[in-house]
Amino acid sequence: MMLESRPGPVLDVGCGTGRILLGLKEQGFDVVGLDSSPEMLCQCRQKLSAHQLEAELYEGDMRSFDLKRSFSTILIPGFSIQLLIEDNDLQGCLERCYQHLSPGGQLIVSTYFPWEFLESGKDGEGLAFRSESESAETEERVRAFQGWAIDRQAEILELENRFQLLDQEGSIIGQEDREMKIRWRSTSTMKAFLENTGFEDLSLYGDFEFAEPAPEAETIAFVAIRPELPSIR
């Protein structure tokens, strides 16, 4: 619904392996992808090819990209913007998005508020089992572990993830460790960043619903509009 309200090309910033991009292409949207990881872009191309789809994909930094074209909608999904820890990096990303939007175009940004960790009463935990899932195709299983540390004053959450691939007998046949640091910012702070960049008509939606976010919402989507050009008289 949000994309249909602004017909035209869409830019998926931080498209990764194409989870969002592929779905939009299948729905017929003209969508372009941007990511800093060549490995993820390669996987995205493979997914598109497997579905007999094509899309322009660019390797670039969300803080400094210059595609020399404009879009009706820019998406920053999956909380990617929270990987920008420093305020000047966040400001740079928002300015790049503003410059790549057509007048009247919209920026849609999803953010995450780590209530689970904030309300734990702890400053962190070591690696612990989180979940296990099974592949319907191969009968292999993926076991996930997570450790974390939180700095409430700096608004930074550090996550340590371990993924183990198990065969049918339960033996470990592969393992991958990933570390990630994200920064959450208050709603008022994010609104100030968007407004200072020049965006107007801000709307907020909580927990992936078309409604104002509740105080305890874990996810908040910000929709901000680049103003139309002033009329010439």
mmCIF file of the C-alpha atoms, coordinates in Angstrom:
data_MODEL
# 
_entry.id   MODEL 
# 
loop_
_atom_site.group_PDB 
_atom_site.id 
_atom_site.type_symbol 
_atom_site.label_atom_id 
_atom_site.label_alt_id 
_atom_site.label_comp_id 
_atom_site.label_asym_id 
_atom_site.label_entity_id 
_atom_site.label_seq_id 
_atom_site.pdbx_PDB_ins_code 
_atom_site.Cartn_x 
_atom_site.Cartn_y 
_atom_site.Cartn_z 
_atom_site.occupancy 
_atom_site.B_iso_or_equiv 
_atom_site.pdbx_formal_charge 
_atom_site.auth_seq_id 
_atom_site.auth_comp_id 
_atom_site.auth_asym_id 
_atom_site.auth_atom_id 
_atom_site.pdbx_PDB_model_num 
ATOM 1   C CA . MET A 1 1   ? 0.000  0.000   0.000   1.00 0.00 ? 1   MET A CA 1 
ATOM 2   C CA . MET A 1 2   ? 2.789  2.462   0.876   1.00 0.00 ? 2   MET A CA 1 
ATOM 3   C CA . LEU A 1 3   ? 4.642  1.782   -2.365  1.00 0.00 ? 3   LEU A CA 1 
ATOM 4   C CA . GLU A 1 4   ? 1.508  1.987   -4.462  1.00 0.00 ? 4   GLU A CA 1 
ATOM 5   C CA . SER A 1 5   ? 0.845  5.464   -3.076  1.00 0.00 ? 5   SER A CA 1 
ATOM 6   C CA . ARG A 1 6   ? 4.041  6.693   -4.749  1.00 0.00 ? 6   ARG A CA 1 
ATOM 7   C CA . PRO A 1 7   ? 4.232  5.054   -8.209  1.00 0.00 ? 7   PRO A CA 1 
ATOM 8   C CA . GLY A 1 8   ? 7.707  4.867   -9.669  1.00 0.00 ? 8   GLY A CA 1 
ATOM 9   C CA . PRO A 1 9   ? 11.111 3.265   -9.136  1.00 0.00 ? 9   PRO A CA 1 
ATOM 10  C CA . VAL A 1 10  ? 12.054 1.910   -5.710  1.00 0.00 ? 10  VAL A CA 1 
ATOM 11  C CA . LEU A 1 11  ? 15.535 1.734   -4.126  1.00 0.00 ? 11  LEU A CA 1 
ATOM 12  C CA . ASP A 1 12  ? 16.199 -0.988  -1.564  1.00 0.00 ? 12  ASP A CA 1 
ATOM 13  C CA . VAL A 1 13  ? 19.134 0.259   0.553   1.00 0.00 ? 13  VAL A CA 1 
ATOM 14  C CA . GLY A 1 14  ? 20.934 -2.624  2.232   1.00 0.00 ? 14  GLY A CA 1 
ATOM 15  C CA . CYS A 1 15  ? 19.197 -5.164  0.000   1.00 0.00 ? 15  CYS A CA 1 
ATOM 16  C CA . GLY A 1 16  ? 21.521 -7.978  1.087   1.00 0.00 ? 16  GLY A CA 1 
ATOM 17  C CA . THR A 1 17  ? 20.659 -11.288 -0.545  1.00 0.00 ? 17  THR A CA 1 
ATOM 18  C CA . GLY A 1 18  ? 17.361 -9.900  -1.843  1.00 0.00 ? 18  GLY A CA 1 
ATOM 19  C CA . ARG A 1 19  ? 14.723 -11.017 0.654   1.00 0.00 ? 19  ARG A CA 1 
ATOM 20  C CA . ILE A 1 20  ? 12.685 -7.825  0.210   1.00 0.00 ? 20  ILE A CA 1 
ATOM 21  C CA . LEU A 1 21  ? 13.838 -7.001  -3.308  1.00 0.00 ? 21  LEU A CA 1 
ATOM 22  C CA . LEU A 1 22  ? 12.828 -10.370 -4.743  1.00 0.00 ? 22  LEU A CA 1 
ATOM 23  C CA . GLY A 1 23  ? 9.333  -10.120 -3.292  1.00 0.00 ? 23  GLY A CA 1 
ATOM 24  C CA . LEU A 1 24  ? 8.865  -6.647  -4.742  1.00 0.00 ? 24  LEU A CA 1 
ATOM 25  C CA . LYS A 1 25  ? 10.076 -7.770  -8.173  1.00 0.00 ? 25  LYS A CA 1 
ATOM 26  C CA . GLU A 1 26  ? 7.596  -10.653 -8.110  1.00 0.00 ? 26  GLU A CA 1 
ATOM 27  C CA . GLN A 1 27  ? 4.839  -8.107  -7.415  1.00 0.00 ? 27  GLN A CA 1 
ATOM 28  C CA . GLY A 1 28  ? 5.886  -6.116  -10.478 1.00 0.00 ? 28  GLY A CA 1 
ATOM 29  C CA . PHE A 1 29  ? 7.669  -3.189  -8.824  1.00 0.00 ? 29  PHE A CA 1 
ATOM 30  C CA . ASP A 1 30  ? 10.580 -1.472  -10.558 1.00 0.00 ? 30  ASP A CA 1 
ATOM 31  C CA . VAL A 1 31  ? 13.112 -1.979  -7.757  1.00 0.00 ? 31  VAL A CA 1 
ATOM 32  C CA . VAL A 1 32  ? 16.869 -1.355  -7.603  1.00 0.00 ? 32  VAL A CA 1 
ATOM 33  C CA . GLY A 1 33  ? 19.183 -2.778  -4.945  1.00 0.00 ? 33  GLY A CA 1 
ATOM 34  C CA . LEU A 1 34  ? 22.153 -1.270  -3.101  1.00 0.00 ? 34  LEU A CA 1 
ATOM 35  C CA . ASP A 1 35  ? 24.481 -3.087  -0.710  1.00 0.00 ? 35  ASP A CA 1 
ATOM 36  C CA . SER A 1 36  ? 28.088 -2.813  0.434   1.00 0.00 ? 36  SER A CA 1 
ATOM 37  C CA . SER A 1 37  ? 28.695 -6.592  0.318   1.00 0.00 ? 37  SER A CA 1 
ATOM 38  C CA . PRO A 1 38  ? 29.646 -8.057  -3.089  1.00 0.00 ? 38  PRO A CA 1 
ATOM 39  C CA . GLU A 1 39  ? 29.038 -11.550 -1.713  1.00 0.00 ? 39  GLU A CA 1 
ATOM 40  C CA . MET A 1 40  ? 25.454 -10.732 -0.764  1.00 0.00 ? 40  MET A CA 1 
ATOM 41  C CA . LEU A 1 41  ? 24.838 -9.027  -4.102  1.00 0.00 ? 41  LEU A CA 1 
ATOM 42  C CA . CYS A 1 42  ? 26.086 -12.165 -5.836  1.00 0.00 ? 42  CYS A CA 1 
ATOM 43  C CA . GLN A 1 43  ? 23.561 -14.260 -3.895  1.00 0.00 ? 43  GLN A CA 1 
ATOM 44  C CA . CYS A 1 44  ? 20.860 -11.739 -4.759  1.00 0.00 ? 44  CYS A CA 1 
ATOM 45  C CA . ARG A 1 45  ? 21.635 -12.071 -8.479  1.00 0.00 ? 45  ARG A CA 1 
ATOM 46  C CA . GLN A 1 46  ? 21.479 -15.844 -8.169  1.00 0.00 ? 46  GLN A CA 1 
ATOM 47  C CA . LYS A 1 47  ? 18.066 -15.673 -6.507  1.00 0.00 ? 47  LYS A CA 1 
ATOM 48  C CA . LEU A 1 48  ? 16.756 -13.325 -9.165  1.00 0.00 ? 48  LEU A CA 1 
ATOM 49  C CA . SER A 1 49  ? 18.073 -15.572 -11.928 1.00 0.00 ? 49  SER A CA 1 
ATOM 50  C CA . ALA A 1 50  ? 16.473 -18.635 -10.329 1.00 0.00 ? 50  ALA A CA 1 
ATOM 51  C CA . HIS A 1 51  ? 13.123 -16.832 -10.523 1.00 0.00 ? 51  HIS A CA 1 
ATOM 52  C CA . GLN A 1 52  ? 13.835 -15.579 -14.045 1.00 0.00 ? 52  GLN A CA 1 
ATOM 53  C CA . LEU A 1 53  ? 13.899 -11.974 -12.850 1.00 0.00 ? 53  LEU A CA 1 
ATOM 54  C CA . GLU A 1 54  ? 16.333 -9.114  -13.345 1.00 0.00 ? 54  GLU A CA 1 
ATOM 55  C CA . ALA A 1 55  ? 17.148 -6.022  -11.309 1.00 0.00 ? 55  ALA A CA 1 
ATOM 56  C CA . GLU A 1 56  ? 19.841 -3.376  -11.239 1.00 0.00 ? 56  GLU A CA 1 
ATOM 57  C CA . LEU A 1 57  ? 22.134 -4.006  -8.278  1.00 0.00 ? 57  LEU A CA 1 
ATOM 58  C CA . TYR A 1 58  ? 24.782 -1.568  -7.082  1.00 0.00 ? 58  TYR A CA 1 
ATOM 59  C CA . GLU A 1 59  ? 27.666 -2.060  -4.679  1.00 0.00 ? 59  GLU A CA 1 
ATOM 60  C CA . GLY A 1 60  ? 27.938 0.973   -2.459  1.00 0.00 ? 60  GLY A CA 1 
ATOM 61  C CA . ASP A 1 61  ? 27.992 2.446   1.041   1.00 0.00 ? 61  ASP A CA 1 
ATOM 62  C CA . MET A 1 62  ? 24.639 3.684   2.378   1.00 0.00 ? 62  MET A CA 1 
ATOM 63  C CA . ARG A 1 63  ? 26.448 6.708   3.852   1.00 0.00 ? 63  ARG A CA 1 
ATOM 64  C CA . SER A 1 64  ? 27.899 7.979   0.584   1.00 0.00 ? 64  SER A CA 1 
ATOM 65  C CA . PHE A 1 65  ? 26.253 6.366   -2.461  1.00 0.00 ? 65  PHE A CA 1 
ATOM 66  C CA . ASP A 1 66  ? 25.628 8.314   -5.656  1.00 0.00 ? 66  ASP A CA 1 
ATOM 67  C CA . LEU A 1 67  ? 23.557 6.488   -8.291  1.00 0.00 ? 67  LEU A CA 1 
ATOM 68  C CA . LYS A 1 68  ? 22.904 9.623   -10.361 1.00 0.00 ? 68  LYS A CA 1 
ATOM 69  C CA . ARG A 1 69  ? 19.178 8.899   -10.594 1.00 0.00 ? 69  ARG A CA 1 
ATOM 70  C CA . SER A 1 70  ? 16.074 9.470   -8.483  1.00 0.00 ? 70  SER A CA 1 
ATOM 71  C CA . PHE A 1 71  ? 13.419 7.242   -6.961  1.00 0.00 ? 71  PHE A CA 1 
ATOM 72  C CA . SER A 1 72  ? 9.816  7.552   -5.845  1.00 0.00 ? 72  SER A CA 1 
ATOM 73  C CA . THR A 1 73  ? 10.465 5.391   -2.770  1.00 0.00 ? 73  THR A CA 1 
ATOM 74  C CA . ILE A 1 74  ? 13.598 4.469   -0.858  1.00 0.00 ? 74  ILE A CA 1 
ATOM 75  C CA . LEU A 1 75  ? 13.435 1.574   1.591   1.00 0.00 ? 75  LEU A CA 1 
ATOM 76  C CA . ILE A 1 76  ? 15.880 0.872   4.410   1.00 0.00 ? 76  ILE A CA 1 
ATOM 77  C CA . PRO A 1 77  ? 14.405 -2.368  5.781   1.00 0.00 ? 77  PRO A CA 1 
ATOM 78  C CA . GLY A 1 78  ? 15.613 -4.929  8.293   1.00 0.00 ? 78  GLY A CA 1 
ATOM 79  C CA . PHE A 1 79  ? 16.922 -2.337  10.793  1.00 0.00 ? 79  PHE A CA 1 
ATOM 80  C CA . SER A 1 80  ? 19.974 -1.795  8.546   1.00 0.00 ? 80  SER A CA 1 
ATOM 81  C CA . ILE A 1 81  ? 20.102 1.883   9.447   1.00 0.00 ? 81  ILE A CA 1 
ATOM 82  C CA . GLN A 1 82  ? 20.884 0.955   13.055  1.00 0.00 ? 82  GLN A CA 1 
ATOM 83  C CA . LEU A 1 83  ? 24.237 -0.435  11.956  1.00 0.00 ? 83  LEU A CA 1 
ATOM 84  C CA . LEU A 1 84  ? 25.242 3.233   11.653  1.00 0.00 ? 84  LEU A CA 1 
ATOM 85  C CA . ILE A 1 85  ? 26.528 3.834   15.151  1.00 0.00 ? 85  ILE A CA 1 
ATOM 86  C CA . GLU A 1 86  ? 27.880 7.354   14.741  1.00 0.00 ? 86  GLU A CA 1 
ATOM 87  C CA . ASP A 1 87  ? 25.474 10.272  14.345  1.00 0.00 ? 87  ASP A CA 1 
ATOM 88  C CA . ASN A 1 88  ? 27.378 11.704  11.381  1.00 0.00 ? 88  ASN A CA 1 
ATOM 89  C CA . ASP A 1 89  ? 27.054 8.368   9.560   1.00 0.00 ? 89  ASP A CA 1 
ATOM 90  C CA . LEU A 1 90  ? 23.294 8.355   10.124  1.00 0.00 ? 90  LEU A CA 1 
ATOM 91  C CA . GLN A 1 91  ? 23.066 11.957  8.927   1.00 0.00 ? 91  GLN A CA 1 
ATOM 92  C CA . GLY A 1 92  ? 25.098 11.119  5.828   1.00 0.00 ? 92  GLY A CA 1 
ATOM 93  C CA . CYS A 1 93  ? 22.786 8.224   4.946   1.00 0.00 ? 93  CYS A CA 1 
ATOM 94  C CA . LEU A 1 94  ? 19.650 10.327  5.349   1.00 0.00 ? 94  LEU A CA 1 
ATOM 95  C CA . GLU A 1 95  ? 21.122 13.099  3.209   1.00 0.00 ? 95  GLU A CA 1 
ATOM 96  C CA . ARG A 1 96  ? 22.021 10.615  0.452   1.00 0.00 ? 96  ARG A CA 1 
ATOM 97  C CA . CYS A 1 97  ? 18.479 9.251   0.536   1.00 0.00 ? 97  CYS A CA 1 
ATOM 98  C CA . TYR A 1 98  ? 17.004 12.748  0.409   1.00 0.00 ? 98  TYR A CA 1 
ATOM 99  C CA . GLN A 1 99  ? 19.105 13.631  -2.644  1.00 0.00 ? 99  GLN A CA 1 
ATOM 100 C CA . HIS A 1 100 ? 18.054 10.413  -4.432  1.00 0.00 ? 100 HIS A CA 1 
ATOM 101 C CA . LEU A 1 101 ? 14.312 10.965  -3.918  1.00 0.00 ? 101 LEU A CA 1 
ATOM 102 C CA . SER A 1 102 ? 12.117 12.691  -6.447  1.00 0.00 ? 102 SER A CA 1 
ATOM 103 C CA . PRO A 1 103 ? 10.185 15.693  -5.048  1.00 0.00 ? 103 PRO A CA 1 
ATOM 104 C CA . GLY A 1 104 ? 7.227  14.187  -3.218  1.00 0.00 ? 104 GLY A CA 1 
ATOM 105 C CA . GLY A 1 105 ? 9.039  10.857  -2.868  1.00 0.00 ? 105 GLY A CA 1 
ATOM 106 C CA . GLN A 1 106 ? 9.045  8.861   0.355   1.00 0.00 ? 106 GLN A CA 1 
ATOM 107 C CA . LEU A 1 107 ? 11.672 7.310   2.605   1.00 0.00 ? 107 LEU A CA 1 
ATOM 108 C CA . ILE A 1 108 ? 10.592 4.244   4.594   1.00 0.00 ? 108 ILE A CA 1 
ATOM 109 C CA . VAL A 1 109 ? 12.908 3.226   7.446   1.00 0.00 ? 109 VAL A CA 1 
ATOM 110 C CA . SER A 1 110 ? 12.333 0.378   9.899   1.00 0.00 ? 110 SER A CA 1 
ATOM 111 C CA . THR A 1 111 ? 13.918 0.449   13.359  1.00 0.00 ? 111 THR A CA 1 
ATOM 112 C CA . TYR A 1 112 ? 14.122 -1.934  16.291  1.00 0.00 ? 112 TYR A CA 1 
ATOM 113 C CA . PHE A 1 113 ? 13.900 -1.174  20.012  1.00 0.00 ? 113 PHE A CA 1 
ATOM 114 C CA . PRO A 1 114 ? 15.549 -3.943  22.104  1.00 0.00 ? 114 PRO A CA 1 
ATOM 115 C CA . TRP A 1 115 ? 13.022 -4.246  24.914  1.00 0.00 ? 115 TRP A CA 1 
ATOM 116 C CA . GLU A 1 116 ? 13.926 -7.916  25.458  1.00 0.00 ? 116 GLU A CA 1 
ATOM 117 C CA . PHE A 1 117 ? 17.456 -6.972  26.470  1.00 0.00 ? 117 PHE A CA 1 
ATOM 118 C CA . LEU A 1 118 ? 16.666 -3.673  28.184  1.00 0.00 ? 118 LEU A CA 1 
ATOM 119 C CA . GLU A 1 119 ? 14.153 -5.290  30.511  1.00 0.00 ? 119 GLU A CA 1 
ATOM 120 C CA . SER A 1 120 ? 16.343 -8.287  31.347  1.00 0.00 ? 120 SER A CA 1 
ATOM 121 C CA . GLY A 1 121 ? 18.041 -6.460  34.211  1.00 0.00 ? 121 GLY A CA 1 
ATOM 122 C CA . LYS A 1 122 ? 21.388 -7.677  32.870  1.00 0.00 ? 122 LYS A CA 1 
ATOM 123 C CA . ASP A 1 123 ? 24.239 -6.085  30.971  1.00 0.00 ? 123 ASP A CA 1 
ATOM 124 C CA . GLY A 1 124 ? 24.801 -9.169  28.845  1.00 0.00 ? 124 GLY A CA 1 
ATOM 125 C CA . GLU A 1 125 ? 24.994 -12.955 28.521  1.00 0.00 ? 125 GLU A CA 1 
ATOM 126 C CA . GLY A 1 126 ? 27.352 -15.432 26.887  1.00 0.00 ? 126 GLY A CA 1 
ATOM 127 C CA . LEU A 1 127 ? 26.410 -17.661 23.975  1.00 0.00 ? 127 LEU A CA 1 
ATOM 128 C CA . ALA A 1 128 ? 23.228 -19.616 24.687  1.00 0.00 ? 128 ALA A CA 1 
ATOM 129 C CA . PHE A 1 129 ? 20.910 -21.769 22.569  1.00 0.00 ? 129 PHE A CA 1 
ATOM 130 C CA . ARG A 1 130 ? 18.140 -19.787 20.850  1.00 0.00 ? 130 ARG A CA 1 
ATOM 131 C CA . SER A 1 131 ? 16.444 -21.954 18.248  1.00 0.00 ? 131 SER A CA 1 
ATOM 132 C CA . GLU A 1 132 ? 16.660 -24.892 15.865  1.00 0.00 ? 132 GLU A CA 1 
ATOM 133 C CA . SER A 1 133 ? 15.045 -25.259 12.451  1.00 0.00 ? 133 SER A CA 1 
ATOM 134 C CA . GLU A 1 134 ? 14.973 -27.988 9.806   1.00 0.00 ? 134 GLU A CA 1 
ATOM 135 C CA . SER A 1 135 ? 15.325 -27.731 6.050   1.00 0.00 ? 135 SER A CA 1 
ATOM 136 C CA . ALA A 1 136 ? 12.422 -29.441 4.275   1.00 0.00 ? 136 ALA A CA 1 
ATOM 137 C CA . GLU A 1 137 ? 14.617 -30.119 1.238   1.00 0.00 ? 137 GLU A CA 1 
ATOM 138 C CA . THR A 1 138 ? 17.744 -31.645 2.813   1.00 0.00 ? 138 THR A CA 1 
ATOM 139 C CA . GLU A 1 139 ? 16.566 -32.700 6.289   1.00 0.00 ? 139 GLU A CA 1 
ATOM 140 C CA . GLU A 1 140 ? 19.572 -30.836 7.660   1.00 0.00 ? 140 GLU A CA 1 
ATOM 141 C CA . ARG A 1 141 ? 19.047 -28.649 10.707  1.00 0.00 ? 141 ARG A CA 1 
ATOM 142 C CA . VAL A 1 142 ? 20.347 -25.240 11.701  1.00 0.00 ? 142 VAL A CA 1 
ATOM 143 C CA . ARG A 1 143 ? 20.962 -24.584 15.380  1.00 0.00 ? 143 ARG A CA 1 
ATOM 144 C CA . ALA A 1 144 ? 21.306 -20.949 16.488  1.00 0.00 ? 144 ALA A CA 1 
ATOM 145 C CA . PHE A 1 145 ? 23.072 -19.577 19.566  1.00 0.00 ? 145 PHE A CA 1 
ATOM 146 C CA . GLN A 1 146 ? 23.280 -15.968 20.719  1.00 0.00 ? 146 GLN A CA 1 
ATOM 147 C CA . GLY A 1 147 ? 25.260 -13.918 23.199  1.00 0.00 ? 147 GLY A CA 1 
ATOM 148 C CA . TRP A 1 148 ? 24.843 -10.223 23.861  1.00 0.00 ? 148 TRP A CA 1 
ATOM 149 C CA . ALA A 1 149 ? 26.028 -7.125  25.697  1.00 0.00 ? 149 ALA A CA 1 
ATOM 150 C CA . ILE A 1 150 ? 24.175 -3.850  26.108  1.00 0.00 ? 150 ILE A CA 1 
ATOM 151 C CA . ASP A 1 151 ? 25.288 -0.308  26.889  1.00 0.00 ? 151 ASP A CA 1 
ATOM 152 C CA . ARG A 1 152 ? 22.167 1.559   27.932  1.00 0.00 ? 152 ARG A CA 1 
ATOM 153 C CA . GLN A 1 153 ? 23.812 4.965   28.117  1.00 0.00 ? 153 GLN A CA 1 
ATOM 154 C CA . ALA A 1 154 ? 25.370 4.733   24.644  1.00 0.00 ? 154 ALA A CA 1 
ATOM 155 C CA . GLU A 1 155 ? 22.234 3.001   23.270  1.00 0.00 ? 155 GLU A CA 1 
ATOM 156 C CA . ILE A 1 156 ? 24.321 0.211   21.746  1.00 0.00 ? 156 ILE A CA 1 
ATOM 157 C CA . LEU A 1 157 ? 23.527 -3.501  21.599  1.00 0.00 ? 157 LEU A CA 1 
ATOM 158 C CA . GLU A 1 158 ? 26.242 -5.980  20.629  1.00 0.00 ? 158 GLU A CA 1 
ATOM 159 C CA . LEU A 1 159 ? 25.139 -9.398  19.392  1.00 0.00 ? 159 LEU A CA 1 
ATOM 160 C CA . GLU A 1 160 ? 27.253 -12.515 18.968  1.00 0.00 ? 160 GLU A CA 1 
ATOM 161 C CA . ASN A 1 161 ? 25.558 -15.195 16.863  1.00 0.00 ? 161 ASN A CA 1 
ATOM 162 C CA . ARG A 1 162 ? 26.633 -18.763 16.116  1.00 0.00 ? 162 ARG A CA 1 
ATOM 163 C CA . PHE A 1 163 ? 24.941 -20.962 13.537  1.00 0.00 ? 163 PHE A CA 1 
ATOM 164 C CA . GLN A 1 164 ? 25.617 -24.696 13.387  1.00 0.00 ? 164 GLN A CA 1 
ATOM 165 C CA . LEU A 1 165 ? 24.604 -26.902 10.457  1.00 0.00 ? 165 LEU A CA 1 
ATOM 166 C CA . LEU A 1 166 ? 23.684 -30.436 11.549  1.00 0.00 ? 166 LEU A CA 1 
ATOM 167 C CA . ASP A 1 167 ? 23.292 -33.551 9.429   1.00 0.00 ? 167 ASP A CA 1 
ATOM 168 C CA . GLN A 1 168 ? 20.473 -36.086 9.813   1.00 0.00 ? 168 GLN A CA 1 
ATOM 169 C CA . GLU A 1 169 ? 22.345 -37.803 12.654  1.00 0.00 ? 169 GLU A CA 1 
ATOM 170 C CA . GLY A 1 170 ? 22.821 -34.559 14.548  1.00 0.00 ? 170 GLY A CA 1 
ATOM 171 C CA . SER A 1 171 ? 26.530 -34.172 13.867  1.00 0.00 ? 171 SER A CA 1 
ATOM 172 C CA . ILE A 1 172 ? 27.897 -30.680 13.244  1.00 0.00 ? 172 ILE A CA 1 
ATOM 173 C CA . ILE A 1 173 ? 28.943 -30.359 9.607   1.00 0.00 ? 173 ILE A CA 1 
ATOM 174 C CA . GLY A 1 174 ? 29.386 -26.588 9.493   1.00 0.00 ? 174 GLY A CA 1 
ATOM 175 C CA . GLN A 1 175 ? 29.571 -23.570 11.766  1.00 0.00 ? 175 GLN A CA 1 
ATOM 176 C CA . GLU A 1 176 ? 29.535 -19.808 11.255  1.00 0.00 ? 176 GLU A CA 1 
ATOM 177 C CA . ASP A 1 177 ? 30.029 -17.024 13.812  1.00 0.00 ? 177 ASP A CA 1 
ATOM 178 C CA . ARG A 1 178 ? 28.738 -13.494 13.234  1.00 0.00 ? 178 ARG A CA 1 
ATOM 179 C CA . GLU A 1 179 ? 29.047 -10.364 15.334  1.00 0.00 ? 179 GLU A CA 1 
ATOM 180 C CA . MET A 1 180 ? 26.857 -7.303  14.997  1.00 0.00 ? 180 MET A CA 1 
ATOM 181 C CA . LYS A 1 181 ? 26.596 -3.982  16.777  1.00 0.00 ? 181 LYS A CA 1 
ATOM 182 C CA . ILE A 1 182 ? 23.460 -1.852  16.490  1.00 0.00 ? 182 ILE A CA 1 
ATOM 183 C CA . ARG A 1 183 ? 22.399 1.456   17.978  1.00 0.00 ? 183 ARG A CA 1 
ATOM 184 C CA . TRP A 1 184 ? 18.825 2.252   18.873  1.00 0.00 ? 184 TRP A CA 1 
ATOM 185 C CA . ARG A 1 185 ? 17.640 5.842   19.052  1.00 0.00 ? 185 ARG A CA 1 
ATOM 186 C CA . SER A 1 186 ? 14.473 7.247   20.566  1.00 0.00 ? 186 SER A CA 1 
ATOM 187 C CA . THR A 1 187 ? 11.541 8.135   18.345  1.00 0.00 ? 187 THR A CA 1 
ATOM 188 C CA . SER A 1 188 ? 12.050 11.823  19.046  1.00 0.00 ? 188 SER A CA 1 
ATOM 189 C CA . THR A 1 189 ? 15.730 11.577  18.086  1.00 0.00 ? 189 THR A CA 1 
ATOM 190 C CA . MET A 1 190 ? 14.969 9.837   14.779  1.00 0.00 ? 190 MET A CA 1 
ATOM 191 C CA . LYS A 1 191 ? 12.282 12.397  13.975  1.00 0.00 ? 191 LYS A CA 1 
ATOM 192 C CA . ALA A 1 192 ? 14.762 15.202  14.641  1.00 0.00 ? 192 ALA A CA 1 
ATOM 193 C CA . PHE A 1 193 ? 17.327 13.647  12.291  1.00 0.00 ? 193 PHE A CA 1 
ATOM 194 C CA . LEU A 1 194 ? 14.731 13.307  9.526   1.00 0.00 ? 194 LEU A CA 1 
ATOM 195 C CA . GLU A 1 195 ? 13.380 16.825  9.972   1.00 0.00 ? 195 GLU A CA 1 
ATOM 196 C CA . ASN A 1 196 ? 16.871 18.338  10.097  1.00 0.00 ? 196 ASN A CA 1 
ATOM 197 C CA . THR A 1 197 ? 17.618 16.628  6.782   1.00 0.00 ? 197 THR A CA 1 
ATOM 198 C CA . GLY A 1 198 ? 14.605 18.358  5.213   1.00 0.00 ? 198 GLY A CA 1 
ATOM 199 C CA . PHE A 1 199 ? 11.971 15.623  5.317   1.00 0.00 ? 199 PHE A CA 1 
ATOM 200 C CA . GLU A 1 200 ? 8.357  16.521  6.076   1.00 0.00 ? 200 GLU A CA 1 
ATOM 201 C CA . ASP A 1 201 ? 5.006  14.808  6.746   1.00 0.00 ? 201 ASP A CA 1 
ATOM 202 C CA . LEU A 1 202 ? 6.461  12.154  9.059   1.00 0.00 ? 202 LEU A CA 1 
ATOM 203 C CA . SER A 1 203 ? 4.278  9.129   9.844   1.00 0.00 ? 203 SER A CA 1 
ATOM 204 C CA . LEU A 1 204 ? 5.056  6.350   12.326  1.00 0.00 ? 204 LEU A CA 1 
ATOM 205 C CA . TYR A 1 205 ? 3.784  2.767   12.346  1.00 0.00 ? 205 TYR A CA 1 
ATOM 206 C CA . GLY A 1 206 ? 4.364  0.178   15.054  1.00 0.00 ? 206 GLY A CA 1 
ATOM 207 C CA . ASP A 1 207 ? 5.064  -3.557  14.854  1.00 0.00 ? 207 ASP A CA 1 
ATOM 208 C CA . PHE A 1 208 ? 4.383  -3.766  11.097  1.00 0.00 ? 208 PHE A CA 1 
ATOM 209 C CA . GLU A 1 209 ? 0.806  -2.554  11.447  1.00 0.00 ? 209 GLU A CA 1 
ATOM 210 C CA . PHE A 1 210 ? -0.785 0.548   9.928   1.00 0.00 ? 210 PHE A CA 1 
ATOM 211 C CA . ALA A 1 211 ? -1.282 2.129   13.329  1.00 0.00 ? 211 ALA A CA 1 
ATOM 212 C CA . GLU A 1 212 ? 0.531  4.481   15.664  1.00 0.00 ? 212 GLU A CA 1 
ATOM 213 C CA . PRO A 1 213 ? 3.234  2.604   17.596  1.00 0.00 ? 213 PRO A CA 1 
ATOM 214 C CA . ALA A 1 214 ? 2.406  1.607   21.152  1.00 0.00 ? 214 ALA A CA 1 
ATOM 215 C CA . PRO A 1 215 ? 4.889  2.620   23.870  1.00 0.00 ? 215 PRO A CA 1 
ATOM 216 C CA . GLU A 1 216 ? 6.106  -0.998  24.046  1.00 0.00 ? 216 GLU A CA 1 
ATOM 217 C CA . ALA A 1 217 ? 6.464  -1.457  20.271  1.00 0.00 ? 217 ALA A CA 1 
ATOM 218 C CA . GLU A 1 218 ? 9.609  -3.357  19.281  1.00 0.00 ? 218 GLU A CA 1 
ATOM 219 C CA . THR A 1 219 ? 9.592  -2.175  15.665  1.00 0.00 ? 219 THR A CA 1 
ATOM 220 C CA . ILE A 1 220 ? 8.803  1.294   14.387  1.00 0.00 ? 220 ILE A CA 1 
ATOM 221 C CA . ALA A 1 221 ? 8.613  2.258   10.721  1.00 0.00 ? 221 ALA A CA 1 
ATOM 222 C CA . PHE A 1 222 ? 9.228  5.905   9.849   1.00 0.00 ? 222 PHE A CA 1 
ATOM 223 C CA . VAL A 1 223 ? 7.734  7.241   6.613   1.00 0.00 ? 223 VAL A CA 1 
ATOM 224 C CA . ALA A 1 224 ? 9.091  10.647  5.608   1.00 0.00 ? 224 ALA A CA 1 
ATOM 225 C CA . ILE A 1 225 ? 8.404  12.734  2.502   1.00 0.00 ? 225 ILE A CA 1 
ATOM 226 C CA . ARG A 1 226 ? 10.759 14.892  0.479   1.00 0.00 ? 226 ARG A CA 1 
ATOM 227 C CA . PRO A 1 227 ? 8.799  18.109  -0.126  1.00 0.00 ? 227 PRO A CA 1 
ATOM 228 C CA . GLU A 1 228 ? 7.549  19.000  -3.567  1.00 0.00 ? 228 GLU A CA 1 
ATOM 229 C CA . LEU A 1 229 ? 9.499  21.694  -5.354  1.00 0.00 ? 229 LEU A CA 1 
ATOM 230 C CA . PRO A 1 230 ? 8.044  25.170  -4.784  1.00 0.00 ? 230 PRO A CA 1 
ATOM 231 C CA . SER A 1 231 ? 5.880  26.388  -7.649  1.00 0.00 ? 231 SER A CA 1 
ATOM 232 C CA . ILE A 1 232 ? 7.339  28.954  -10.042 1.00 0.00 ? 232 ILE A CA 1 
ATOM 233 C CA . ARG A 1 233 ? 5.292  32.126  -10.385 1.00 0.00 ? 233 ARG A CA 1 
# 
